[in-house]
Amino acid sequence: MFRSVQLKRLEEIKMFGLNSDRFRFVTLLVALVAVLALTRTCAGARRQQCQCTDGRLVDSIDECLQTADDGNGETVQTSTTDTQDNGDSGTMTESETAADFWPSRWGADDQAGSSNWITAEKVLEAANLIETGDIYELGRQYRHGMPLFGTRTYSLTIPGAPTGGPFPGGLIYHDEFIVGELGQVGTQFDGLGHVGYIHNGVERFYNGLTEDEIMGGYGLQQLGVEQIKPIFARGILIDIAGYKGEMLDAGTVVTMEDVNGALEAQGMSEDDITDGDVVLFHYGWGDLWGVDDDRYNAGAPGIGLEVGKWLSGQNITLVGADTWPVEVVPGVDDADAFPVHKHLLAENGILIHENLDLGTLADDEVYEFAYIFVRVPFKGGTGSPGSPIAVK
């Protein structure tokens, strides 16, 4: 994840007494810093310092990857995590069967992943669910002070007072100036270029693409979020908190027994999840948003790999939740960070929506609805902001 380097306007810089020669020097210096930021490496890849699963910070993945006998005379490698994601989603675990997941079911050149399920028939199926026309906005406000993860930032300011004008007739105007990892803050939609993993020493992403194949100086050259198709699909809410009768604690693993129990309480079953559906989990964790942000960020309840594999087997388009990782944190296995992200995004191309506001939907017992979301087409982006809606 890269930091944006912003330059003030030439006029503003000159206010500090920089002549044109000095300004050119400063410009070149800032550009050099930006290039260096883009080329910092970890084991030859475009990454910052790595964190081993034992907590050590190292400059090379090789310092983490130690061989151990698996009992069959074969060696396996321990896992590492990329500290840039700060535990949000980037699993970097060796997978001996990773190649089984490419080429994609939609072809070796596919970059749209599970959004390919959104056909005209799927749209009409979702539209037929609309009865009352009630709209539930599922996104959070993007604001100063909202929960942020690790070193991620968000800032919105209005440059100038006003920004521009007056024009003939007295018109003035305001713009906004936004700095931050816009695809990975607040209510965030994870695209297919967001998470990868190491397979046989090579960093792989959806459809087997390597880091070198997807990376570029101005965003991702492949698997950018602009490749994802608009989503208009049947949505299913699984109200785990309602089934349990309370908000789940951080580190609580949602099992298939829990899923089946919640579905049964809602008058549904596993068979009600069909190809191309959107599945949302309400854990109750969203009640902490803006109330106890430290606790919200420190961990989360969520699904484990058991449910993740069930979801991929159901051929869903997207899974979302009222937490920042959707899956459980802390995880079940300290040696395998964020396995659900890896399995869904990188291995199966299934999209993820995080930090959703599902409280009202759950309170109203709306378990089936039309789910609508169109990503912001940031070319080369890893994710997208935006507010999905559920229509009853």
Secondary structure, 3 states (H helix, E strand, C coil): CCCCCCCCCHHHHHCCCCCHHHHHHHHHHHHHHHHHHHHCCECCECCCCEEECCCCEECCHHHCCCEEECCCCCEEECCEEEHHHCCCCCEECCCCCHHHHCCECCECCCCCHHHHHCCHHHHHHHHCCCCCCCEEECCCCCCCCCCCCCCCCEEEECCCCCCECCCCCCCCECCCEEEECHHHCCCEEECCCCCCEEECCEEECHHHCEHHHHCCCCCCCCCCHHHCCCEEEEEEEEEHHHHHCCCCCCCCEECHHHHHHHHHHCCCCHHHCCCCCEEEEECCHHHHCCCCHHHHHHCECEECHHHHHHHHHCCCCEEEECCCCCECECCCCCCCCCHHHHHHHHHHCCEEEECCCCHHHHHCCCCEEEEEECCCCCCCCCEECCCCEEEC
